[in-house]
Amino acid sequence: TPGMSEGRGQVPFPFQVRSLRVWAKASGKAVHLWVQDTGPGVPEDIRDKIFMPFFTTKKEKGTGLGLALARAAMREMGGDLQLVPTSSGACFELTLEPA
């Protein structure tokens, strides 16, 4: 695959986030928290890979464990972490049910 480093699943992804938006809503028994940035978003061709352990878009640094561990932690607590399709930037939804 062009742009992929052999064995590491890396894609060049240089960008700078200019702002971050965070909002929350209680819905039934769940609490939803969304975090959205103004970067370039998550390319469509890697959206199904970003939660896989060791997948990274950073050539020189990064372990590719951040999103995988975050999702695992959310699920361990009875919640979830999902990428939300948006027209600009990247948006993640964290869902938790009260203990």
N, CA, C and O atoms as a GROMACS GRO file, in nm:
protein
  396
    1THR      N    1   0.085  -0.118   0.000
    1THR     CA    2   0.000   0.000   0.000
    1THR      C    3   0.088   0.124   0.000
    1THR      O    4   0.178   0.133   0.084
    2PRO      N    5   0.068   0.220  -0.091
    2PRO     CA    6   0.150   0.340  -0.093
    2PRO      C    7   0.140   0.417   0.039
    2PRO      O    8   0.032   0.431   0.096
    3GLY      N    9   0.256   0.466   0.086
    3GLY     CA   10   0.258   0.545   0.208
    3GLY      C   11   0.262   0.462   0.336
    3GLY      O   12   0.267   0.519   0.445
    4MET      N   13   0.258   0.331   0.324
    4MET     CA   14   0.259   0.246   0.443
    4MET      C   15   0.400   0.192   0.465
    4MET      O   16   0.465   0.149   0.370
    5SER      N   17   0.446   0.194   0.589
    5SER     CA   18   0.575   0.135   0.624
    5SER      C   19   0.552  -0.012   0.652
    5SER      O   20   0.458  -0.050   0.721
    6GLU      N   21   0.639  -0.095   0.598
    6GLU     CA   22   0.622  -0.238   0.612
    6GLU      C   23   0.620  -0.282   0.759
    6GLU      O   24   0.710  -0.246   0.835
    7GLY      N   25   0.520  -0.357   0.798
    7GLY     CA   26   0.510  -0.414   0.930
    7GLY      C   27   0.458  -0.321   1.038
    7GLY      O   28   0.427  -0.368   1.147
    8ARG      N   29   0.447  -0.192   1.014
    8ARG     CA   30   0.404  -0.101   1.119
    8ARG      C   31   0.270  -0.036   1.090
    8ARG      O   32   0.208   0.016   1.183
    9GLY      N   33   0.221  -0.037   0.969
    9GLY     CA   34   0.094   0.025   0.937
    9GLY      C   35   0.094   0.174   0.956
    9GLY      O   36  -0.003   0.230   1.007
   10GLN      N   37   0.202   0.242   0.917
   10GLN     CA   38   0.213   0.386   0.936
   10GLN      C   39   0.176   0.462   0.810
   10GLN      O   40   0.207   0.420   0.699
   11VAL      N   41   0.110   0.574   0.830
   11VAL     CA   42   0.071   0.662   0.720
   11VAL      C   43   0.117   0.803   0.756
   11VAL      O   44   0.089   0.848   0.867
   12PRO      N   45   0.188   0.875   0.666
   12PRO     CA   46   0.225   1.013   0.698
   12PRO      C   47   0.100   1.096   0.723
   12PRO      O   48   0.005   1.091   0.644
   13PHE      N   49   0.099   1.171   0.831
   13PHE     CA   50  -0.021   1.245   0.869
   13PHE      C   51   0.016   1.376   0.938
   13PHE      O   52  -0.017   1.395   1.055
   14PRO      N   53   0.085   1.466   0.868
   14PRO     CA   54   0.125   1.593   0.932
   14PRO      C   55   0.008   1.690   0.937
   14PRO      O   56  -0.054   1.718   0.834
   15PHE      N   57  -0.023   1.743   1.057
   15PHE     CA   58  -0.129   1.842   1.069
   15PHE      C   59  -0.115   1.916   1.201
   15PHE      O   60  -0.041   1.874   1.290
   16GLN      N   61  -0.187   2.025   1.212
   16GLN     CA   62  -0.190   2.102   1.336
   16GLN      C   63  -0.336   2.130   1.370
   16GLN      O   64  -0.412   2.178   1.286
   17VAL      N   65  -0.374   2.100   1.493
   17VAL     CA   66  -0.511   2.127   1.539
   17VAL      C   67  -0.516   2.270   1.590
   17VAL      O   68  -0.434   2.310   1.671
   18ARG      N   69  -0.614   2.346   1.542
   18ARG     CA   70  -0.626   2.486   1.583
   18ARG      C   71  -0.724   2.507   1.697
   18ARG      O   72  -0.709   2.601   1.775
   19SER      N   73  -0.823   2.421   1.710
   19SER     CA   74  -0.915   2.433   1.823
   19SER      C   75  -0.978   2.298   1.854
   19SER      O   76  -0.976   2.206   1.773
   20LEU      N   77  -1.032   2.289   1.974
   20LEU     CA   78  -1.093   2.167   2.022
   20LEU      C   79  -1.228   2.202   2.082
   20LEU      O   80  -1.240   2.298   2.157
   21ARG      N   81  -1.329   2.125   2.048
   21ARG     CA   82  -1.464   2.148   2.099
   21ARG      C   83  -1.506   2.024   2.178
   21ARG      O   84  -1.491   1.911   2.131
   22VAL      N   85  -1.557   2.045   2.299
   22VAL     CA   86  -1.600   1.935   2.385
   22VAL      C   87  -1.741   1.966   2.433
   22VAL      O   88  -1.768   2.077   2.479
   23TRP      N   89  -1.831   1.869   2.424
   23TRP     CA   90  -1.966   1.887   2.476
   23TRP      C   91  -2.019   1.753   2.527
   23TRP      O   92  -1.970   1.647   2.488
   24ALA      N   93  -2.120   1.760   2.613
   24ALA     CA   94  -2.173   1.639   2.676
   24ALA      C   95  -2.324   1.645   2.682
   24ALA      O   96  -2.385   1.752   2.675
   25LYS      N   97  -2.385   1.526   2.696
   25LYS     CA   98  -2.531   1.517   2.706
   25LYS      C   99  -2.566   1.388   2.781
   25LYS      O  100  -2.506   1.283   2.758
   26ALA      N  101  -2.661   1.399   2.871
   26ALA     CA  102  -2.714   1.280   2.938
   26ALA      C  103  -2.833   1.232   2.857
   26ALA      O  104  -2.919   1.311   2.817
   27SER      N  105  -2.839   1.102   2.832
   27SER     CA  106  -2.947   1.044   2.753
   27SER      C  107  -2.988   0.913   2.818
   27SER      O  108  -2.916   0.813   2.810
   28GLY      N  109  -3.104   0.913   2.882
   28GLY     CA  110  -3.146   0.793   2.953
   28GLY      C  111  -3.048   0.764   3.065
   28GLY      O  112  -3.024   0.849   3.150
   29LYS      N  113  -2.993   0.645   3.065
   29LYS     CA  114  -2.895   0.608   3.168
   29LYS      C  115  -2.752   0.639   3.126
   29LYS      O  116  -2.661   0.626   3.208
   30ALA      N  117  -2.730   0.680   3.005
   30ALA     CA  118  -2.594   0.702   2.955
   30ALA      C  119  -2.556   0.849   2.953
   30ALA      O  120  -2.641   0.938   2.942
   31VAL      N  121  -2.427   0.872   2.964
   31VAL     CA  122  -2.370   1.005   2.947
   31VAL      C  123  -2.282   0.999   2.823
   31VAL      O  124  -2.200   0.908   2.809
   32HIS      N  125  -2.300   1.094   2.733
   32HIS     CA  126  -2.223   1.100   2.609
   32HIS      C  127  -2.134   1.223   2.613
   32HIS      O  128  -2.178   1.332   2.650
   33LEU      N  129  -2.009   1.205   2.576
   33LEU     CA  130  -1.913   1.314   2.569
   33LEU      C  131  -1.850   1.310   2.430
   33LEU      O  132  -1.799   1.208   2.387
   34TRP      N  133  -1.856   1.423   2.362
   34TRP     CA  134  -1.797   1.433   2.229
   34TRP      C  135  -1.676   1.526   2.234
   34TRP      O  136  -1.678   1.628   2.302
   35VAL      N  137  -1.573   1.490   2.161
   35VAL     CA  138  -1.453   1.572   2.148
   35VAL      C  139  -1.425   1.584   1.998
   35VAL      O  140  -1.406   1.484   1.930
   36GLN      N  141  -1.424   1.709   1.948
   36GLN     CA  142  -1.402   1.732   1.805
   36GLN      C  143  -1.292   1.835   1.787
   36GLN      O  144  -1.286   1.936   1.858
   37ASP      N  145  -1.204   1.809   1.690
   37ASP     CA  146  -1.099   1.905   1.660
   37ASP      C  147  -1.122   1.965   1.522
   37ASP      O  148  -1.215   1.928   1.451
   38THR      N  149  -1.036   2.058   1.484
   38THR     CA  150  -1.048   2.125   1.354
   38THR      C  151  -0.936   2.082   1.259
   38THR      O  152  -0.906   2.152   1.162
   39GLY      N  153  -0.875   1.969   1.287
   39GLY     CA  154  -0.771   1.916   1.199
   39GLY      C  155  -0.832   1.861   1.071
   39GLY      O  156  -0.949   1.888   1.041
   40PRO      N  157  -0.754   1.785   0.997
   40PRO     CA  158  -0.801   1.733   0.868
   40PRO      C  159  -0.899   1.616   0.880
   40PRO      O  160  -0.951   1.569   0.778
   41GLY      N  161  -0.923   1.567   1.000
   41GLY     CA  162  -1.012   1.453   1.015
   41GLY      C  163  -0.936   1.322   0.997
   41GLY      O  164  -0.814   1.321   0.979
   42VAL      N  165  -1.008   1.214   1.002
   42VAL     CA  166  -0.949   1.081   0.986
   42VAL      C  167  -0.980   1.035   0.845
   42VAL      O  168  -1.096   1.021   0.808
   43PRO      N  169  -0.876   1.010   0.765
   43PRO     CA  170  -0.900   0.966   0.627
   43PRO      C  171  -0.988   0.841   0.623
   43PRO      O  172  -0.973   0.750   0.704
   44GLU      N  173  -1.077   0.839   0.528
   44GLU     CA  174  -1.173   0.729   0.516
   44GLU      C  175  -1.106   0.592   0.507
   44GLU      O  176  -1.158   0.494   0.560
   45ASP      N  177  -0.992   0.585   0.440
   45ASP     CA  178  -0.928   0.455   0.419
   45ASP      C  179  -0.862   0.397   0.545
   45ASP      O  180  -0.819   0.282   0.542
   46ILE      N  181  -0.854   0.474   0.654
   46ILE     CA  182  -0.797   0.418   0.777
   46ILE      C  183  -0.897   0.417   0.893
   46ILE      O  184  -0.862   0.376   1.004
   47ARG      N  185  -1.018   0.462   0.870
   47ARG     CA  186  -1.117   0.470   0.979
   47ARG      C  187  -1.143   0.336   1.046
   47ARG      O  188  -1.169   0.332   1.166
   48ASP      N  189  -1.137   0.228   0.972
   48ASP     CA  190  -1.162   0.096   1.030
   48ASP      C  191  -1.039   0.040   1.101
   48ASP      O  192  -1.046  -0.069   1.159
   49LYS      N  193  -0.927   0.113   1.096
   49LYS     CA  194  -0.802   0.063   1.156
   49LYS      C  195  -0.759   0.139   1.280
   49LYS      O  196  -0.675   0.089   1.355
   50ILE      N  197  -0.813   0.258   1.305
   50ILE     CA  198  -0.757   0.345   1.408
   50ILE      C  199  -0.767   0.290   1.550
   50ILE      O  200  -0.691   0.334   1.637
   51PHE      N  201  -0.857   0.197   1.576
   51PHE     CA  202  -0.868   0.140   1.709
   51PHE      C  203  -0.791   0.008   1.722
   51PHE      O  204  -0.794  -0.056   1.827
   52MET      N  205  -0.721  -0.032   1.616
   52MET     CA  206  -0.642  -0.154   1.620
   52MET      C  207  -0.510  -0.127   1.694
   52MET      O  208  -0.444  -0.027   1.666
   53PRO      N  209  -0.472  -0.216   1.788
   53PRO     CA  210  -0.345  -0.197   1.857
   53PRO      C  211  -0.228  -0.189   1.759
   53PRO      O  212  -0.220  -0.266   1.663
   54PHE      N  213  -0.139  -0.097   1.785
   54PHE     CA  214  -0.015  -0.073   1.710
   54PHE      C  215  -0.034  -0.005   1.576
   54PHE      O  216   0.064   0.014   1.503
   55PHE      N  217  -0.157   0.032   1.541
   55PHE     CA  218  -0.176   0.111   1.418
   55PHE      C  219  -0.143   0.255   1.451
   55PHE      O  220  -0.197   0.311   1.547
   56THR      N  221  -0.057   0.316   1.372
   56THR     CA  222  -0.020   0.455   1.396
   56THR      C  223  -0.003   0.529   1.264
   56THR      O  224   0.030   0.470   1.162
   57THR      N  225  -0.026   0.659   1.269
   57THR     CA  226  -0.004   0.745   1.152
   57THR      C  227   0.120   0.830   1.173
   57THR      O  228   0.152   0.915   1.089
   58LYS      N  229   0.190   0.808   1.283
   58LYS     CA  230   0.309   0.888   1.316
   58LYS      C  231   0.434   0.808   1.281
   58LYS      O  232   0.459   0.702   1.339
   59LYS      N  233   0.513   0.859   1.188
   59LYS     CA  234   0.631   0.787   1.141
   59LYS      C  235   0.738   0.769   1.248
   59LYS      O  236   0.787   0.658   1.269
   60GLU      N  237   0.774   0.876   1.315
   60GLU     CA  238   0.888   0.874   1.406
   60GLU      C  239   0.854   0.841   1.550
   60GLU      O  240   0.939   0.794   1.625
   61LYS      N  241   0.730   0.864   1.590
   61LYS     CA  242   0.694   0.843   1.730
   61LYS      C  243   0.555   0.784   1.739
   61LYS      O  244   0.484   0.772   1.639
   62GLY      N  245   0.518   0.747   1.859
   62GLY     CA  246   0.385   0.689   1.878
   62GLY      C  247   0.391   0.537   1.876
   62GLY      O  248   0.468   0.478   1.800
   63THR      N  249   0.310   0.477   1.959
   63THR     CA  250   0.308   0.331   1.967
   63THR      C  251   0.188   0.271   1.896
   63THR      O  252   0.185   0.151   1.869
   64GLY      N  253   0.089   0.354   1.866
   64GLY     CA  254  -0.033   0.302   1.807
   64GLY      C  255  -0.123   0.236   1.910
   64GLY      O  256  -0.211   0.157   1.875
   65LEU      N  257  -0.101   0.267   2.036
   65LEU     CA  258  -0.181   0.206   2.142
   65LEU      C  259  -0.283   0.300   2.204
   65LEU      O  260  -0.374   0.254   2.274
   66GLY      N  261  -0.272   0.429   2.182
   66GLY     CA  262  -0.358   0.528   2.247
   66GLY      C  263  -0.506   0.502   2.230
   66GLY      O  264  -0.577   0.486   2.330
   67LEU      N  265  -0.554   0.498   2.108
   67LEU     CA  266  -0.698   0.477   2.085
   67LEU      C  267  -0.742   0.336   2.122
   67LEU      O  268  -0.853   0.316   2.172
   68ALA      N  269  -0.655   0.237   2.099
   68ALA     CA  270  -0.689   0.099   2.135
   68ALA      C  271  -0.707   0.086   2.286
   68ALA      O  272  -0.802   0.023   2.332
   69LEU      N  273  -0.616   0.146   2.363
   69LEU     CA  274  -0.625   0.139   2.509
   69LEU      C  275  -0.742   0.221   2.561
   69LEU      O  276  -0.811   0.180   2.655
   70ALA      N  277  -0.766   0.337   2.500
   70ALA     CA  278  -0.878   0.422   2.543
   70ALA      C  279  -1.010   0.349   2.521
   70ALA      O  280  -1.097   0.351   2.609
   71ARG      N  281  -1.026   0.285   2.406
   71ARG     CA  282  -1.150   0.211   2.378
   71ARG      C  283  -1.164   0.092   2.474
   71ARG      O  284  -1.273   0.065   2.525
   72ALA      N  285  -1.054   0.020   2.497
   72ALA     CA  286  -1.058  -0.094   2.589
   72ALA      C  287  -1.097  -0.050   2.729
   72ALA      O  288  -1.176  -0.118   2.796
   73ALA      N  289  -1.044   0.063   2.775
   73ALA     CA  290  -1.078   0.115   2.907
   73ALA      C  291  -1.225   0.153   2.915
   73ALA      O  292  -1.293   0.122   3.013
   74MET      N  293  -1.274   0.219   2.811
   74MET     CA  294  -1.416   0.258   2.810
   74MET      C  295  -1.505   0.134   2.813
   74MET      O  296  -1.604   0.131   2.886
   75ARG      N  297  -1.471   0.034   2.736
   75ARG     CA  298  -1.552  -0.089   2.732
   75ARG      C  299  -1.544  -0.165   2.864
   75ARG      O  300  -1.642  -0.226   2.907
   76GLU      N  301  -1.428  -0.162   2.928
   76GLU     CA  302  -1.412  -0.226   3.059
   76GLU      C  303  -1.505  -0.163   3.162
   76GLU      O  304  -1.550  -0.229   3.256
   77MET      N  305  -1.533  -0.034   3.145
   77MET     CA  306  -1.622   0.038   3.237
   77MET      C  307  -1.768   0.037   3.191
   77MET      O  308  -1.851   0.108   3.247
   78GLY      N  309  -1.798  -0.043   3.089
   78GLY     CA  310  -1.935  -0.054   3.041
   78GLY      C  311  -1.973   0.053   2.940
   78GLY      O  312  -2.092   0.071   2.912
   79GLY      N  313  -1.876   0.122   2.886
   79GLY     CA  314  -1.902   0.227   2.789
   79GLY      C  315  -1.845   0.193   2.654
   79GLY      O  316  -1.826   0.076   2.620
   80ASP      N  317  -1.817   0.296   2.576
   80ASP     CA  318  -1.760   0.276   2.443
   80ASP      C  319  -1.692   0.403   2.396
   80ASP      O  320  -1.716   0.511   2.450
   81LEU      N  321  -1.608   0.390   2.297
   81LEU     CA  322  -1.541   0.500   2.230
   81LEU      C  323  -1.555   0.476   2.081
   81LEU      O  324  -1.514   0.371   2.030
   82GLN      N  325  -1.613   0.573   2.011
   82GLN     CA  326  -1.638   0.558   1.867
   82GLN      C  327  -1.591   0.682   1.792
   82GLN      O  328  -1.592   0.793   1.847
   83LEU      N  329  -1.551   0.664   1.669
   83LEU     CA  330  -1.526   0.774   1.577
   83LEU      C  331  -1.661   0.814   1.518
   83LEU      O  332  -1.736   0.728   1.471
   84VAL      N  333  -1.691   0.943   1.519
   84VAL     CA  334  -1.818   0.992   1.466
   84VAL      C  335  -1.791   1.060   1.332
   84VAL      O  336  -1.707   1.150   1.324
   85PRO      N  337  -1.860   1.018   1.225
   85PRO     CA  338  -1.841   1.084   1.095
   85PRO      C  339  -1.880   1.232   1.103
   85PRO      O  340  -1.987   1.266   1.153
   86THR      N  341  -1.793   1.319   1.054
   86THR     CA  342  -1.820   1.463   1.050
   86THR      C  343  -1.773   1.519   0.917
   86THR      O  344  -1.697   1.456   0.844
   87SER      N  345  -1.820   1.639   0.886
   87SER     CA  346  -1.780   1.703   0.761
   87SER      C  347  -1.644   1.771   0.774
   87SER      O  348  -1.580   1.800   0.673
   88SER      N  349  -1.600   1.798   0.898
   88SER     CA  350  -1.468   1.858   0.916
   88SER      C  351  -1.408   1.814   1.049
   88SER      O  352  -1.480   1.794   1.147
   89GLY      N  353  -1.278   1.799   1.052
   89GLY     CA  354  -1.210   1.757   1.174
   89GLY      C  355  -1.239   1.613   1.210
   89GLY      O  356  -1.302   1.540   1.134
   90ALA      N  357  -1.191   1.573   1.326
   90ALA     CA  358  -1.218   1.439   1.380
   90ALA      C  359  -1.306   1.456   1.502
   90ALA      O  360  -1.288   1.549   1.580
   91CYS      N  361  -1.401   1.366   1.519
   91CYS     CA  362  -1.491   1.372   1.634
   91CYS      C  363  -1.502   1.232   1.694
   91CYS      O  364  -1.528   1.134   1.624
   92PHE      N  365  -1.481   1.225   1.825
   92PHE     CA  366  -1.493   1.099   1.897
   92PHE      C  367  -1.603   1.111   2.002
   92PHE      O  368  -1.616   1.215   2.067
   93GLU      N  369  -1.681   1.005   2.017
   93GLU     CA  370  -1.787   1.001   2.117
   93GLU      C  371  -1.752   0.897   2.223
   93GLU      O  372  -1.726   0.781   2.192
   94LEU      N  373  -1.751   0.942   2.348
   94LEU     CA  374  -1.731   0.853   2.462
   94LEU      C  375  -1.867   0.834   2.528
   94LEU      O  376  -1.936   0.932   2.554
   95THR      N  377  -1.905   0.711   2.554
   95THR     CA  378  -2.034   0.681   2.615
   95THR      C  379  -2.010   0.601   2.743
   95THR      O  380  -1.937   0.502   2.743
   96LEU      N  381  -2.073   0.646   2.851
   96LEU     CA  382  -2.063   0.577   2.979
   96LEU      C  383  -2.200   0.566   3.044
   96LEU      O  384  -2.282   0.657   3.033
   97GLU      N  385  -2.224   0.455   3.111
   97GLU     CA  386  -2.344   0.442   3.192
   97GLU      C  387  -2.303   0.457   3.337
   97GLU      O  388  -2.197   0.409   3.377
   98PRO      N  389  -2.386   0.523   3.419
   98PRO     CA  390  -2.352   0.541   3.560
   98PRO      C  391  -2.334   0.408   3.632
   98PRO      O  392  -2.399   0.309   3.599
   99ALA      N  393  -2.245   0.408   3.730
   99ALA     CA  394  -2.219   0.286   3.807
   99ALA      C  395  -2.332   0.259   3.904
   99ALA      O  396  -2.327   0.160   3.978
   0.00000   0.00000   0.00000
